[in-house]
Amino acid sequence: MKKLEYLGRRNICGERVRKERVTRRISQERLAAKMQMRGVEIEQDAISRIESGDRLVTDYELRAFAALFEVPIESLLEPEDT
């Protein structure tokens, strides 16, 4: 299987997902539970790996993150300010 990476990360939304989660003071476990309530089977360790850039994010996961955070999907794809 081919490793899919961009600039050393397996996703470009993980940093934004973490920022949105922390801003809202939601734990990774609580975020995983909220995702599961929307029908997205995901565990806390997967949230951690997404935020660190070690896991790919599916389109339906990205859509669920955006809905939960009440932000446009595009905002999760913007580069983090450096």
Secondary structure as UniProt FT lines:
FT   TURN            7..8
FT   HELIX           14..23
FT   TURN            24..25
FT   HELIX           28..37
FT   TURN            38..39
FT   HELIX           44..51
FT   TURN            52..53
FT   HELIX           59..69
FT   HELIX           73..77
//
